[in-house]
Amino acid sequence: SNRRWHSDSIRTTLLKECFVKGLVYTISLKVRIQKTIPLSYYVQLKGPRADGSGWTHKQPLFCPEQSQDQGWVSCSGPFVIDADYEAIGEDLHFEVIFDYKKDTPEN
């Protein structure tokens, strides 16, 4: 793997003005894992706060483990634009973070 960090993965930028506070949106992914060892993953939306006080990191979707033998697997779920998202001063950074182990004692 050429990844240096666990978050070196699929990412894109979403235009903040395309979202409305209080509305429910759906995130939907179709992913195929190329490893025999099961991996889970989650979606992270983040961005710098307009007031300069740091960054907002939200994880609106956690997907279960899957492995190579499962082929393409869909994972989807709703999320609501709340005050945390509204505080972001720029566009939202959308990332899919792999290698996430929610059930391990370290997390």
Biopython code that builds the backbone (N, CA, C, O; Angstrom):
import numpy as np
from Bio.PDB.StructureBuilder import StructureBuilder

atoms = [
    (1, "SER", "N", (0.836, -1.188, 0.000)),
    (1, "SER", "CA", (0.000, 0.000, 0.000)),
    (1, "SER", "C", (0.881, 1.251, 0.000)),
    (1, "SER", "O", (1.925, 1.281, 0.651)),
    (2, "ASN", "N", (0.465, 2.256, -0.714)),
    (2, "ASN", "CA", (1.182, 3.527, -0.752)),
    (2, "ASN", "C", (0.654, 4.518, 0.278)),
    (2, "ASN", "O", (1.082, 5.672, 0.303)),
    (3, "ARG", "N", (-0.259, 4.082, 1.115)),
    (3, "ARG", "CA", (-0.830, 4.991, 2.110)),
    (3, "ARG", "C", (0.124, 5.161, 3.285)),
    (3, "ARG", "O", (0.695, 4.190, 3.781)),
    (4, "ARG", "N", (0.290, 6.403, 3.721)),
    (4, "ARG", "CA", (1.141, 6.673, 4.885)),
    (4, "ARG", "C", (0.314, 6.796, 6.153)),
    (4, "ARG", "O", (0.819, 6.515, 7.240)),
    (5, "TRP", "N", (-0.936, 7.208, 6.047)),
    (5, "TRP", "CA", (-1.820, 7.403, 7.189)),
    (5, "TRP", "C", (-3.098, 6.615, 6.967)),
    (5, "TRP", "O", (-3.455, 6.320, 5.826)),
    (6, "HIS", "N", (-3.791, 6.269, 8.045)),
    (6, "HIS", "CA", (-5.038, 5.517, 7.885)),
    (6, "HIS", "C", (-6.068, 6.300, 7.091)),
    (6, "HIS", "O", (-6.965, 5.704, 6.495)),
    (7, "SER", "N", (-5.960, 7.608, 7.070)),
    (7, "SER", "CA", (-6.932, 8.427, 6.345)),
    (7, "SER", "C", (-6.511, 8.745, 4.913)),
    (7, "SER", "O", (-7.201, 9.498, 4.227)),
    (8, "ASP", "N", (-5.399, 8.190, 4.449)),
    (8, "ASP", "CA", (-5.009, 8.365, 3.044)),
    (8, "ASP", "C", (-5.914, 7.462, 2.213)),
    (8, "ASP", "O", (-5.620, 6.285, 2.007)),
    (9, "SER", "N", (-7.010, 8.031, 1.743)),
    (9, "SER", "CA", (-8.028, 7.213, 1.120)),
    (9, "SER", "C", (-8.866, 8.057, 0.168)),
    (9, "SER", "O", (-8.460, 9.142, -0.248)),
    (10, "ILE", "N", (-10.039, 7.539, -0.165)),
    (10, "ILE", "CA", (-10.953, 8.237, -1.062)),
    (10, "ILE", "C", (-11.392, 9.541, -0.405)),
    (10, "ILE", "O", (-11.823, 9.557, 0.748)),
    (11, "ARG", "N", (-11.274, 10.640, -1.165)),
    (11, "ARG", "CA", (-11.722, 11.924, -0.625)),
    (11, "ARG", "C", (-12.120, 12.860, -1.751)),
    (11, "ARG", "O", (-11.623, 12.766, -2.873)),
    (12, "THR", "N", (-13.024, 13.759, -1.422)),
    (12, "THR", "CA", (-13.451, 14.797, -2.356)),
    (12, "THR", "C", (-13.951, 15.980, -1.538)),
    (12, "THR", "O", (-14.076, 15.890, -0.317)),
    (13, "THR", "N", (-14.231, 17.071, -2.205)),
    (13, "THR", "CA", (-14.739, 18.274, -1.543)),
    (13, "THR", "C", (-16.188, 18.489, -1.949)),
    (13, "THR", "O", (-16.530, 18.397, -3.128)),
    (14, "LEU", "N", (-17.038, 18.776, -0.970)),
    (14, "LEU", "CA", (-18.450, 19.055, -1.205)),
    (14, "LEU", "C", (-18.698, 20.541, -0.966)),
    (14, "LEU", "O", (-18.196, 21.105, 0.007)),
    (15, "LEU", "N", (-19.455, 21.168, -1.829)),
    (15, "LEU", "CA", (-19.743, 22.595, -1.692)),
    (15, "LEU", "C", (-20.708, 22.835, -0.540)),
    (15, "LEU", "O", (-21.813, 22.293, -0.524)),
    (16, "LYS", "N", (-20.292, 23.642, 0.415)),
    (16, "LYS", "CA", (-21.091, 23.901, 1.613)),
    (16, "LYS", "C", (-22.449, 24.510, 1.269)),
    (16, "LYS", "O", (-23.449, 24.203, 1.919)),
    (17, "GLU", "N", (-22.489, 25.360, 0.264)),
    (17, "GLU", "CA", (-23.748, 26.037, -0.065)),
    (17, "GLU", "C", (-24.795, 25.093, -0.659)),
    (17, "GLU", "O", (-25.944, 25.492, -0.848)),
    (18, "CYS", "N", (-24.422, 23.867, -0.951)),
    (18, "CYS", "CA", (-25.381, 22.882, -1.468)),
    (18, "CYS", "C", (-26.175, 22.207, -0.355)),
    (18, "CYS", "O", (-27.095, 21.442, -0.644)),
    (19, "PHE", "N", (-25.845, 22.469, 0.913)),
    (19, "PHE", "CA", (-26.509, 21.829, 2.037)),
    (19, "PHE", "C", (-27.359, 22.832, 2.810)),
    (19, "PHE", "O", (-27.020, 24.012, 2.902)),
    (20, "VAL", "N", (-28.475, 22.343, 3.367)),
    (20, "VAL", "CA", (-29.403, 23.173, 4.129)),
    (20, "VAL", "C", (-29.513, 22.612, 5.538)),
    (20, "VAL", "O", (-29.750, 21.418, 5.718)),
    (21, "LYS", "N", (-29.341, 23.472, 6.540)),
    (21, "LYS", "CA", (-29.419, 23.047, 7.938)),
    (21, "LYS", "C", (-30.785, 22.424, 8.226)),
    (21, "LYS", "O", (-31.826, 22.954, 7.839)),
    (22, "GLY", "N", (-30.747, 21.290, 8.913)),
    (22, "GLY", "CA", (-31.967, 20.609, 9.313)),
    (22, "GLY", "C", (-32.471, 19.566, 8.327)),
    (22, "GLY", "O", (-33.305, 18.736, 8.689)),
    (23, "LEU", "N", (-31.990, 19.589, 7.100)),
    (23, "LEU", "CA", (-32.431, 18.589, 6.131)),
    (23, "LEU", "C", (-31.694, 17.267, 6.342)),
    (23, "LEU", "O", (-30.547, 17.238, 6.787)),
    (24, "VAL", "N", (-32.379, 16.184, 6.014)),
    (24, "VAL", "CA", (-31.783, 14.855, 6.110)),
    (24, "VAL", "C", (-31.248, 14.475, 4.732)),
    (24, "VAL", "O", (-31.974, 14.525, 3.738)),
    (25, "TYR", "N", (-29.977, 14.096, 4.683)),
    (25, "TYR", "CA", (-29.317, 13.648, 3.458)),
    (25, "TYR", "C", (-28.949, 12.172, 3.628)),
    (25, "TYR", "O", (-28.912, 11.662, 4.748)),
    (26, "THR", "N", (-28.680, 11.501, 2.530)),
    (26, "THR", "CA", (-28.272, 10.102, 2.574)),
    (26, "THR", "C", (-26.886, 9.970, 1.972)),
    (26, "THR", "O", (-26.611, 10.479, 0.886)),
    (27, "ILE", "N", (-26.015, 9.274, 2.700)),
    (27, "ILE", "CA", (-24.708, 8.890, 2.164)),
    (27, "ILE", "C", (-24.836, 7.441, 1.744)),
    (27, "ILE", "O", (-25.318, 6.611, 2.514)),
    (28, "SER", "N", (-24.413, 7.132, 0.540)),
    (28, "SER", "CA", (-24.494, 5.764, 0.047)),
    (28, "SER", "C", (-23.210, 5.428, -0.703)),
    (28, "SER", "O", (-22.789, 6.160, -1.599)),
    (29, "LEU", "N", (-22.597, 4.311, -0.323)),
    (29, "LEU", "CA", (-21.358, 3.857, -0.942)),
    (29, "LEU", "C", (-21.534, 2.431, -1.454)),
    (29, "LEU", "O", (-22.312, 1.651, -0.905)),
    (30, "LYS", "N", (-20.816, 2.115, -2.486)),
    (30, "LYS", "CA", (-20.705, 0.732, -2.939)),
    (30, "LYS", "C", (-19.208, 0.461, -3.032)),
    (30, "LYS", "O", (-18.514, 1.044, -3.865)),
    (31, "VAL", "N", (-18.712, -0.433, -2.166)),
    (31, "VAL", "CA", (-17.276, -0.637, -1.993)),
    (31, "VAL", "C", (-16.922, -2.107, -2.221)),
    (31, "VAL", "O", (-17.678, -3.010, -1.864)),
    (32, "ARG", "N", (-15.764, -2.316, -2.821)),
    (32, "ARG", "CA", (-15.215, -3.670, -2.959)),
    (32, "ARG", "C", (-13.828, -3.673, -2.330)),
    (32, "ARG", "O", (-12.945, -2.931, -2.764)),
    (33, "ILE", "N", (-13.636, -4.495, -1.322)),
    (33, "ILE", "CA", (-12.363, -4.619, -0.621)),
    (33, "ILE", "C", (-11.479, -5.608, -1.383)),
    (33, "ILE", "O", (-11.950, -6.659, -1.818)),
    (34, "GLN", "N", (-10.213, -5.274, -1.543)),
    (34, "GLN", "CA", (-9.284, -6.128, -2.282)),
    (34, "GLN", "C", (-8.333, -6.888, -1.358)),
    (34, "GLN", "O", (-7.219, -7.224, -1.759)),
    (35, "LYS", "N", (-8.758, -7.158, -0.135)),
    (35, "LYS", "CA", (-7.937, -7.901, 0.824)),
    (35, "LYS", "C", (-8.754, -9.055, 1.376)),
    (35, "LYS", "O", (-9.977, -8.968, 1.482)),
    (36, "THR", "N", (-8.067, -10.138, 1.727)),
    (36, "THR", "CA", (-8.765, -11.267, 2.343)),
    (36, "THR", "C", (-9.060, -10.992, 3.813)),
    (36, "THR", "O", (-9.975, -11.585, 4.384)),
    (37, "ILE", "N", (-8.293, -10.099, 4.428)),
    (37, "ILE", "CA", (-8.532, -9.711, 5.817)),
    (37, "ILE", "C", (-9.672, -8.694, 5.837)),
    (37, "ILE", "O", (-9.591, -7.676, 5.149)),
    (38, "PRO", "N", (-10.732, -8.947, 6.608)),
    (38, "PRO", "CA", (-11.865, -8.022, 6.629)),
    (38, "PRO", "C", (-11.464, -6.626, 7.117)),
    (38, "PRO", "O", (-10.685, -6.477, 8.058)),
    (39, "LEU", "N", (-12.014, -5.617, 6.454)),
    (39, "LEU", "CA", (-11.807, -4.221, 6.834)),
    (39, "LEU", "C", (-13.162, -3.562, 7.013)),
    (39, "LEU", "O", (-14.100, -3.836, 6.265)),
    (40, "SER", "N", (-13.259, -2.702, 7.997)),
    (40, "SER", "CA", (-14.439, -1.857, 8.111)),
    (40, "SER", "C", (-14.005, -0.437, 7.766)),
    (40, "SER", "O", (-12.812, -0.161, 7.643)),
    (41, "TYR", "N", (-14.958, 0.446, 7.612)),
    (41, "TYR", "CA", (-14.635, 1.802, 7.193)),
    (41, "TYR", "C", (-15.745, 2.749, 7.621)),
    (41, "TYR", "O", (-16.845, 2.323, 7.973)),
    (42, "TYR", "N", (-15.441, 4.033, 7.584)),
    (42, "TYR", "CA", (-16.448, 5.036, 7.910)),
    (42, "TYR", "C", (-16.257, 6.252, 7.024)),
    (42, "TYR", "O", (-15.205, 6.448, 6.416)),
    (43, "VAL", "N", (-17.310, 7.068, 6.968)),
    (43, "VAL", "CA", (-17.271, 8.319, 6.227)),
    (43, "VAL", "C", (-17.021, 9.429, 7.227)),
    (43, "VAL", "O", (-17.646, 9.484, 8.286)),
    (44, "GLN", "N", (-16.099, 10.313, 6.877)),
    (44, "GLN", "CA", (-15.822, 11.484, 7.707)),
    (44, "GLN", "C", (-16.055, 12.744, 6.879)),
    (44, "GLN", "O", (-15.587, 12.860, 5.746)),
    (45, "LEU", "N", (-16.781, 13.675, 7.467)),
    (45, "LEU", "CA", (-16.948, 14.995, 6.888)),
    (45, "LEU", "C", (-16.250, 15.969, 7.815)),
    (45, "LEU", "O", (-16.484, 15.960, 9.024)),
    (46, "LYS", "N", (-15.387, 16.816, 7.251)),
    (46, "LYS", "CA", (-14.633, 17.731, 8.114)),
    (46, "LYS", "C", (-14.380, 19.040, 7.394)),
    (46, "LYS", "O", (-14.533, 19.153, 6.178)),
    (47, "GLY", "N", (-13.988, 20.029, 8.189)),
    (47, "GLY", "CA", (-13.637, 21.320, 7.616)),
    (47, "GLY", "C", (-13.250, 22.297, 8.721)),
    (47, "GLY", "O", (-13.606, 22.094, 9.881)),
    (48, "PRO", "N", (-12.519, 23.361, 8.365)),
    (48, "PRO", "CA", (-12.116, 24.354, 9.353)),
    (48, "PRO", "C", (-13.304, 25.231, 9.757)),
    (48, "PRO", "O", (-14.105, 25.637, 8.915)),
    (49, "ARG", "N", (-13.403, 25.513, 11.045)),
    (49, "ARG", "CA", (-14.475, 26.381, 11.547)),
    (49, "ARG", "C", (-14.233, 27.825, 11.103)),
    (49, "ARG", "O", (-13.096, 28.293, 11.045)),
    (50, "ALA", "N", (-15.301, 28.496, 10.800)),
    (50, "ALA", "CA", (-15.232, 29.880, 10.309)),
    (50, "ALA", "C", (-14.604, 30.822, 11.332)),
    (50, "ALA", "O", (-13.983, 31.818, 10.960)),
    (51, "ASP", "N", (-14.764, 30.507, 12.629)),
    (51, "ASP", "CA", (-14.230, 31.399, 13.663)),
    (51, "ASP", "C", (-12.747, 31.154, 13.963)),
    (51, "ASP", "O", (-12.175, 31.813, 14.831)),
    (52, "GLY", "N", (-12.122, 30.205, 13.247)),
    (52, "GLY", "CA", (-10.704, 29.935, 13.435)),
    (52, "GLY", "C", (-10.377, 29.093, 14.651)),
    (52, "GLY", "O", (-9.204, 28.964, 15.002)),
    (53, "SER", "N", (-11.368, 28.518, 15.304)),
    (53, "SER", "CA", (-11.139, 27.765, 16.547)),
    (53, "SER", "C", (-10.762, 26.303, 16.327)),
    (53, "SER", "O", (-10.779, 25.520, 17.276)),
    (54, "GLY", "N", (-10.430, 25.928, 15.125)),
    (54, "GLY", "CA", (-10.036, 24.545, 14.857)),
    (54, "GLY", "C", (-10.873, 23.938, 13.755)),
    (54, "GLY", "O", (-11.444, 24.638, 12.919)),
    (55, "TRP", "N", (-10.933, 22.619, 13.772)),
    (55, "TRP", "CA", (-11.660, 21.889, 12.742)),
    (55, "TRP", "C", (-12.835, 21.131, 13.341)),
    (55, "TRP", "O", (-12.797, 20.729, 14.504)),
    (56, "THR", "N", (-13.863, 20.941, 12.554)),
    (56, "THR", "CA", (-14.988, 20.071, 12.909)),
    (56, "THR", "C", (-14.814, 18.758, 12.159)),
    (56, "THR", "O", (-14.610, 18.750, 10.945)),
    (57, "HIS", "N", (-14.896, 17.653, 12.886)),
    (57, "HIS", "CA", (-14.812, 16.303, 12.308)),
    (57, "HIS", "C", (-16.078, 15.557, 12.703)),
    (57, "HIS", "O", (-16.354, 15.392, 13.891)),
    (58, "LYS", "N", (-16.845, 15.109, 11.726)),
    (58, "LYS", "CA", (-18.070, 14.343, 11.987)),
    (58, "LYS", "C", (-17.976, 13.015, 11.247)),
    (58, "LYS", "O", (-17.462, 12.957, 10.130)),
    (59, "GLN", "N", (-18.468, 11.961, 11.862)),
    (59, "GLN", "CA", (-18.489, 10.636, 11.243)),
    (59, "GLN", "C", (-19.945, 10.178, 11.140)),
    (59, "GLN", "O", (-20.449, 9.498, 12.034)),
    (60, "PRO", "N", (-20.618, 10.549, 10.051)),
    (60, "PRO", "CA", (-22.052, 10.241, 9.940)),
    (60, "PRO", "C", (-22.384, 8.813, 9.511)),
    (60, "PRO", "O", (-23.547, 8.414, 9.576)),
    (61, "LEU", "N", (-21.386, 8.027, 9.070)),
    (61, "LEU", "CA", (-21.693, 6.681, 8.589)),
    (61, "LEU", "C", (-20.549, 5.726, 8.921)),
    (61, "LEU", "O", (-19.402, 5.966, 8.547)),
    (62, "PHE", "N", (-20.873, 4.641, 9.629)),
    (62, "PHE", "CA", (-19.934, 3.555, 9.912)),
    (62, "PHE", "C", (-20.414, 2.316, 9.168)),
    (62, "PHE", "O", (-21.589, 1.957, 9.248)),
    (63, "CYS", "N", (-19.523, 1.672, 8.456)),
    (63, "CYS", "CA", (-19.881, 0.495, 7.656)),
    (63, "CYS", "C", (-19.242, -0.753, 8.253)),
    (63, "CYS", "O", (-18.123, -0.694, 8.760)),
    (64, "PRO", "N", (-19.946, -1.885, 8.195)),
    (64, "PRO", "CA", (-19.429, -3.123, 8.797)),
    (64, "PRO", "C", (-18.248, -3.693, 8.018)),
    (64, "PRO", "O", (-17.986, -3.312, 6.877)),
    (65, "GLU", "N", (-17.550, -4.611, 8.667)),
    (65, "GLU", "CA", (-16.421, -5.282, 8.015)),
    (65, "GLU", "C", (-16.875, -6.016, 6.758)),
    (65, "GLU", "O", (-17.972, -6.571, 6.690)),
    (66, "GLN", "N", (-15.996, -5.995, 5.777)),
    (66, "GLN", "CA", (-16.206, -6.797, 4.580)),
    (66, "GLN", "C", (-14.844, -7.230, 4.062)),
    (66, "GLN", "O", (-13.822, -6.631, 4.396)),
    (67, "SER", "N", (-14.839, -8.274, 3.243)),
    (67, "SER", "CA", (-13.582, -8.781, 2.692)),
    (67, "SER", "C", (-13.752, -9.083, 1.205)),
    (67, "SER", "O", (-14.840, -8.952, 0.644)),
    (68, "GLN", "N", (-12.678, -9.479, 0.601)),
    (68, "GLN", "CA", (-12.594, -9.689, -0.839)),
    (68, "GLN", "C", (-13.675, -10.637, -1.369)),
    (68, "GLN", "O", (-14.235, -10.401, -2.439)),
    (69, "ASP", "N", (-13.964, -11.691, -0.635)),
    (69, "ASP", "CA", (-14.917, -12.695, -1.124)),
    (69, "ASP", "C", (-16.360, -12.205, -1.183)),
    (69, "ASP", "O", (-17.214, -12.890, -1.748)),
    (70, "GLN", "N", (-16.652, -11.045, -0.619)),
    (70, "GLN", "CA", (-18.010, -10.507, -0.636)),
    (70, "GLN", "C", (-18.313, -9.677, -1.885)),
    (70, "GLN", "O", (-19.469, -9.331, -2.131)),
    (71, "GLY", "N", (-17.285, -9.358, -2.673)),
    (71, "GLY", "CA", (-17.519, -8.537, -3.869)),
    (71, "GLY", "C", (-17.945, -7.121, -3.499)),
    (71, "GLY", "O", (-17.520, -6.581, -2.478)),
    (72, "TRP", "N", (-18.783, -6.531, -4.336)),
    (72, "TRP", "CA", (-19.260, -5.168, -4.087)),
    (72, "TRP", "C", (-20.333, -5.195, -3.005)),
    (72, "TRP", "O", (-21.273, -5.987, -3.075)),
    (73, "VAL", "N", (-20.188, -4.324, -1.998)),
    (73, "VAL", "CA", (-21.129, -4.242, -0.884)),
    (73, "VAL", "C", (-21.590, -2.797, -0.729)),
    (73, "VAL", "O", (-20.787, -1.865, -0.784)),
    (74, "SER", "N", (-22.897, -2.628, -0.534)),
    (74, "SER", "CA", (-23.456, -1.287, -0.327)),
    (74, "SER", "C", (-23.525, -0.964, 1.159)),
    (74, "SER", "O", (-23.764, -1.844, 1.986)),
    (75, "CYS", "N", (-23.317, 0.285, 1.484)),
    (75, "CYS", "CA", (-23.453, 0.789, 2.847)),
    (75, "CYS", "C", (-24.047, 2.187, 2.726)),
    (75, "CYS", "O", (-23.534, 3.019, 1.978)),
    (76, "SER", "N", (-25.118, 2.446, 3.453)),
    (76, "SER", "CA", (-25.723, 3.778, 3.367)),
    (76, "SER", "C", (-26.414, 4.124, 4.673)),
    (76, "SER", "O", (-26.700, 3.256, 5.497)),
    (77, "GLY", "N", (-26.672, 5.397, 4.841)),
    (77, "GLY", "CA", (-27.359, 5.868, 6.034)),
    (77, "GLY", "C", (-27.622, 7.357, 5.955)),
    (77, "GLY", "O", (-27.003, 8.062, 5.158)),
    (78, "PRO", "N", (-28.538, 7.836, 6.779)),
    (78, "PRO", "CA", (-28.902, 9.258, 6.779)),
    (78, "PRO", "C", (-27.960, 10.098, 7.637)),
    (78, "PRO", "O", (-27.305, 9.588, 8.546)),
    (79, "PHE", "N", (-27.904, 11.375, 7.336)),
    (79, "PHE", "CA", (-27.260, 12.337, 8.234)),
    (79, "PHE", "C", (-27.953, 13.678, 8.088)),
    (79, "PHE", "O", (-28.507, 13.998, 7.037)),
    (80, "VAL", "N", (-27.914, 14.458, 9.161)),
    (80, "VAL", "CA", (-28.595, 15.753, 9.210)),
    (80, "VAL", "C", (-27.552, 16.849, 9.311)),
    (80, "VAL", "O", (-26.611, 16.749, 10.098)),
    (81, "ILE", "N", (-27.717, 17.885, 8.522)),
    (81, "ILE", "CA", (-26.841, 19.051, 8.636)),
    (81, "ILE", "C", (-27.265, 19.809, 9.894)),
    (81, "ILE", "O", (-28.379, 20.325, 9.978)),
    (82, "ASP", "N", (-26.360, 19.867, 10.866)),
    (82, "ASP", "CA", (-26.657, 20.540, 12.132)),
    (82, "ASP", "C", (-25.742, 21.752, 12.318)),
    (82, "ASP", "O", (-25.030, 22.142, 11.392)),
    (83, "ALA", "N", (-25.760, 22.338, 13.500)),
    (83, "ALA", "CA", (-24.965, 23.538, 13.779)),
    (83, "ALA", "C", (-23.468, 23.291, 13.617)),
    (83, "ALA", "O", (-22.729, 24.201, 13.240)),
    (84, "ASP", "N", (-23.010, 22.060, 13.899)),
    (84, "ASP", "CA", (-21.585, 21.745, 13.727)),
    (84, "ASP", "C", (-21.160, 21.908, 12.274)),
    (84, "ASP", "O", (-20.097, 22.461, 11.990)),
    (85, "TYR", "N", (-21.989, 21.427, 11.358)),
    (85, "TYR", "CA", (-21.671, 21.575, 9.935)),
    (85, "TYR", "C", (-21.746, 23.036, 9.514)),
    (85, "TYR", "O", (-20.929, 23.515, 8.728)),
    (86, "GLU", "N", (-22.743, 23.735, 10.052)),
    (86, "GLU", "CA", (-22.925, 25.144, 9.701)),
    (86, "GLU", "C", (-21.742, 25.999, 10.135)),
    (86, "GLU", "O", (-21.462, 27.026, 9.515)),
    (87, "ALA", "N", (-21.045, 25.590, 11.191)),
    (87, "ALA", "CA", (-19.903, 26.349, 11.708)),
    (87, "ALA", "C", (-18.675, 26.245, 10.807)),
    (87, "ALA", "O", (-17.738, 27.033, 10.937)),
    (88, "ILE", "N", (-18.679, 25.277, 9.899)),
    (88, "ILE", "CA", (-17.538, 25.122, 8.990)),
    (88, "ILE", "C", (-17.516, 26.300, 8.027)),
    (88, "ILE", "O", (-18.520, 26.618, 7.389)),
    (89, "GLY", "N", (-16.364, 26.937, 7.933)),
    (89, "GLY", "CA", (-16.246, 28.151, 7.147)),
    (89, "GLY", "C", (-16.023, 27.940, 5.673)),
    (89, "GLY", "O", (-16.281, 28.834, 4.867)),
    (90, "GLU", "N", (-15.545, 26.767, 5.311)),
    (90, "GLU", "CA", (-15.259, 26.485, 3.908)),
    (90, "GLU", "C", (-16.076, 25.271, 3.476)),
    (90, "GLU", "O", (-17.001, 24.849, 4.171)),
    (91, "ASP", "N", (-15.727, 24.730, 2.343)),
    (91, "ASP", "CA", (-16.419, 23.547, 1.856)),
    (91, "ASP", "C", (-16.099, 22.336, 2.729)),
    (91, "ASP", "O", (-15.086, 22.315, 3.427)),
    (92, "LEU", "N", (-16.970, 21.328, 2.684)),
    (92, "LEU", "CA", (-16.799, 20.115, 3.469)),
    (92, "LEU", "C", (-15.852, 19.153, 2.765)),
    (92, "LEU", "O", (-15.942, 18.958, 1.553)),
    (93, "HIS", "N", (-14.960, 18.563, 3.518)),
    (93, "HIS", "CA", (-14.074, 17.531, 2.997)),
    (93, "HIS", "C", (-14.714, 16.179, 3.310)),
    (93, "HIS", "O", (-14.944, 15.854, 4.475)),
    (94, "PHE", "N", (-15.000, 15.396, 2.276)),
    (94, "PHE", "CA", (-15.637, 14.096, 2.400)),
    (94, "PHE", "C", (-14.562, 13.032, 2.243)),
    (94, "PHE", "O", (-13.862, 13.009, 1.231)),
    (95, "GLU", "N", (-14.419, 12.147, 3.233)),
    (95, "GLU", "CA", (-13.385, 11.111, 3.208)),
    (95, "GLU", "C", (-13.979, 9.764, 3.592)),
    (95, "GLU", "O", (-14.877, 9.687, 4.431)),
    (96, "VAL", "N", (-13.475, 8.717, 2.981)),
    (96, "VAL", "CA", (-13.799, 7.352, 3.392)),
    (96, "VAL", "C", (-12.542, 6.814, 4.065)),
    (96, "VAL", "O", (-11.490, 6.704, 3.436)),
    (97, "ILE", "N", (-12.659, 6.481, 5.347)),
    (97, "ILE", "CA", (-11.518, 6.040, 6.146)),
    (97, "ILE", "C", (-11.603, 4.526, 6.329)),
    (97, "ILE", "O", (-12.551, 4.018, 6.927)),
    (98, "PHE", "N", (-10.603, 3.809, 5.810)),
    (98, "PHE", "CA", (-10.563, 2.351, 5.909)),
    (98, "PHE", "C", (-9.736, 1.922, 7.111)),
    (98, "PHE", "O", (-9.101, 2.746, 7.770)),
    (99, "ASP", "N", (-9.752, 0.627, 7.388)),
    (99, "ASP", "CA", (-8.996, 0.020, 8.486)),
    (99, "ASP", "C", (-9.569, 0.369, 9.846)),
    (99, "ASP", "O", (-8.876, 0.234, 10.855)),
    (100, "TYR", "N", (-10.784, 0.804, 9.898)),
    (100, "TYR", "CA", (-11.389, 1.185, 11.168)),
    (100, "TYR", "C", (-11.896, -0.057, 11.889)),
    (100, "TYR", "O", (-12.613, -0.870, 11.305)),
    (101, "LYS", "N", (-11.524, -0.201, 13.157)),
    (101, "LYS", "CA", (-11.945, -1.350, 13.970)),
    (101, "LYS", "C", (-12.726, -0.838, 15.163)),
    (101, "LYS", "O", (-12.146, -0.591, 16.219)),
    (102, "LYS", "N", (-14.026, -0.676, 15.016)),
    (102, "LYS", "CA", (-14.868, -0.119, 16.072)),
    (102, "LYS", "C", (-14.931, -1.024, 17.305)),
    (102, "LYS", "O", (-15.064, -0.526, 18.423)),
    (103, "ASP", "N", (-14.839, -2.327, 17.124)),
    (103, "ASP", "CA", (-15.020, -3.252, 18.217)),
    (103, "ASP", "C", (-13.754, -3.622, 18.976)),
    (103, "ASP", "O", (-13.809, -4.434, 19.899)),
    (104, "THR", "N", (-12.620, -3.047, 18.610)),
    (104, "THR", "CA", (-11.381, -3.376, 19.301)),
    (104, "THR", "C", (-11.261, -2.553, 20.582)),
    (104, "THR", "O", (-11.778, -1.438, 20.637)),
    (105, "PRO", "N", (-10.594, -3.071, 21.609)),
    (105, "PRO", "CA", (-10.469, -2.364, 22.888)),
    (105, "PRO", "C", (-9.760, -1.016, 22.770)),
    (105, "PRO", "O", (-10.007, -0.125, 23.582)),
    (106, "GLU", "N", (-8.886, -0.847, 21.780)),
    (106, "GLU", "CA", (-8.127, 0.398, 21.668)),
    (106, "GLU", "C", (-8.985, 1.572, 21.236)),
    (106, "GLU", "O", (-8.596, 2.722, 21.441)),
    (107, "ASN", "N", (-10.159, 1.307, 20.635)),
    (107, "ASN", "CA", (-10.970, 2.412, 20.091)),
    (107, "ASN", "C", (-12.107, 2.752, 21.004)),
    (107, "ASN", "O", (-12.889, 3.655, 20.706)),
]
sb = StructureBuilder()
sb.init_structure("model")
sb.init_model(0)
sb.init_chain("A")
sb.init_seg("    ")
for serial, (resi, resn, name, xyz) in enumerate(atoms, 1):
    if name == "N":
        sb.init_residue(resn, " ", resi, " ")
    sb.init_atom(name, np.array(xyz, "f"), 0.0, 1.0, " ", f" {name:<3s}", serial, name[0])
structure = sb.get_structure()
